[in-house]
Amino acid sequence: MALKLTSTIAVCGGKLLKLSHPSSSTGTNMDINLYLPKQYYNSAESAKLIPSLLYLSGLTCSPQNASEKAFWQIQADKYGFAVIFPDTSPRGEGVATDPEGSWDFGIGAGFYVNATEQPYSAHYNMYDYVHKELPQVLAEEFGSKVDFFDNISITGHSMGGFGALSGYLKNINRYKSCSAFAPIVNPSTVPWGQKAFKGYLGEDKRIWAEYDPSDLVKTVTNVNGDKILIHVGTSDPFLEKHLKPHLIEDAAKGTSWEGKIEVNIEDGFDHSYYFISSFVPQHAEFHAKHLGLI
Ligand SMILES: N[C@@H](CCC(=O)N[C@@H](CSC=O)C(=O)NCC(=O)O)C(=O)O
């Protein structure tokens, strides 16, 4: 099997599997955490497939941050979905990182795009990795009991919130639902996004628009009247400079997404996993409905 199991940890009623595999998208070994809920261990092979939720983490994260601090596992057991926690970038020998040595670009900051610019294009193909290779690799081992293709939803935080919105809109028939915690909604216009897009994608803003959620809402039709759920805290230090959640609501005006993007601004919450874990139950319920679990 392509996947190597490095540890199995009992959490709530299920198990968190720490996995790694050689990735053809990134040309590196990639770590993944996969939470299999209690239903996985109680159901027969022939039972209905367990749906899954893809969680994309933010800048500086590995698969551990959300696994340890977001408290998805109790929600996954409550409703019966698996949770996939991929890494945020390629890592290891030969992987280029930020020449400035900052944490907002390079290793830990792959931005879920396919880089076209040297030297990043050699390894930074995180779009293909999370949306194409990852479900395939997981299905080879767990596909007889877990659905990684047809009954899957997507969420994420900050850079990963951008990745969730972008991946959902670019694959509009793929994910059953999308939510985001403190996402970068319009990366082409804010410093984190501009640095990443210039570094990974070059100067051509037409390529940036192919990933930018605030551009995608103008070109992708919301055929089913689906809603996107977003939470952001008023005490988030990145709110005014990098997140600017109103920009996606403004962009959606006059499109099929108008009124369909629910942005909840929560008093006093910051950018941390204290904030994320506080709203995970609401996001879990939202996804569980769309995954047919309630
Ligand atoms: N390490 C930095 C802070 C970086 C930070 O806040 N990262 C966020 C995501 S930001 C947008 O993508 C995060 O999730 N950090 C991991 C965590 O466990 O909180 C610093 O030192 O200032």
The ligand as an SDF file (V2000), in Angstrom:
LIG
                    3D

 22 21  0  0  0  0  0  0  0  0999 V2000
    3.1250   31.2280   13.9480 N   0  0  0  0  0  0  0  0  0  0  0  0
    2.7190   32.5780   13.7320 C   0  0  0  0  0  0  0  0  0  0  0  0
    1.2140   32.6700   13.7410 C   0  0  0  0  0  0  0  0  0  0  0  0
    0.6350   32.0240   12.5160 C   0  0  0  0  0  0  0  0  0  0  0  0
   -0.8030   31.7210   12.7040 C   0  0  0  0  0  0  0  0  0  0  0  0
   -1.5410   32.3920   13.3950 O   0  0  0  0  0  0  0  0  0  0  0  0
   -1.2050   30.6690   12.0310 N   0  0  0  0  0  0  0  0  0  0  0  0
   -2.5760   30.2600   12.1070 C   0  0  0  0  0  0  0  0  0  0  0  0
   -3.1510   30.2590   10.7320 C   0  0  0  0  0  0  0  0  0  0  0  0
   -2.9840   31.8920   10.0330 S   0  0  0  0  0  0  0  0  0  0  0  0
   -3.6460   31.7710    8.4530 C   0  0  0  0  0  0  0  0  0  0  0  0
   -3.5560   30.8970    7.6970 O   0  0  0  0  0  0  0  0  0  0  0  0
   -2.6420   28.8870   12.7380 C   0  0  0  0  0  0  0  0  0  0  0  0
   -3.5500   28.1310   12.5050 O   0  0  0  0  0  0  0  0  0  0  0  0
   -1.6300   28.6160   13.5890 N   0  0  0  0  0  0  0  0  0  0  0  0
   -1.5150   27.3170   14.2010 C   0  0  0  0  0  0  0  0  0  0  0  0
   -2.1420   27.1930   15.5560 C   0  0  0  0  0  0  0  0  0  0  0  0
   -2.0890   26.0690   16.0960 O   0  0  0  0  0  0  0  0  0  0  0  0
   -2.7000   28.1630   16.0950 O   0  0  0  0  0  0  0  0  0  0  0  0
    3.2820   33.4240   14.8090 C   0  0  0  0  0  0  0  0  0  0  0  0
    4.1090   32.8840   15.4990 O   0  0  0  0  0  0  0  0  0  0  0  0
    2.8960   34.5900   14.9290 O   0  0  0  0  0  0  0  0  0  0  0  0
  1  2  1  0
  2  3  1  0
  2 20  1  0
  3  4  1  0
  4  5  1  0
  5  6  2  0
  5  7  1  0
  7  8  1  0
  8  9  1  0
  8 13  1  0
  9 10  1  0
 10 11  1  0
 11 12  2  0
 13 14  2  0
 13 15  1  0
 15 16  1  0
 16 17  1  0
 17 18  2  0
 17 19  1  0
 20 21  2  0
 20 22  1  0
M  END
$$$$
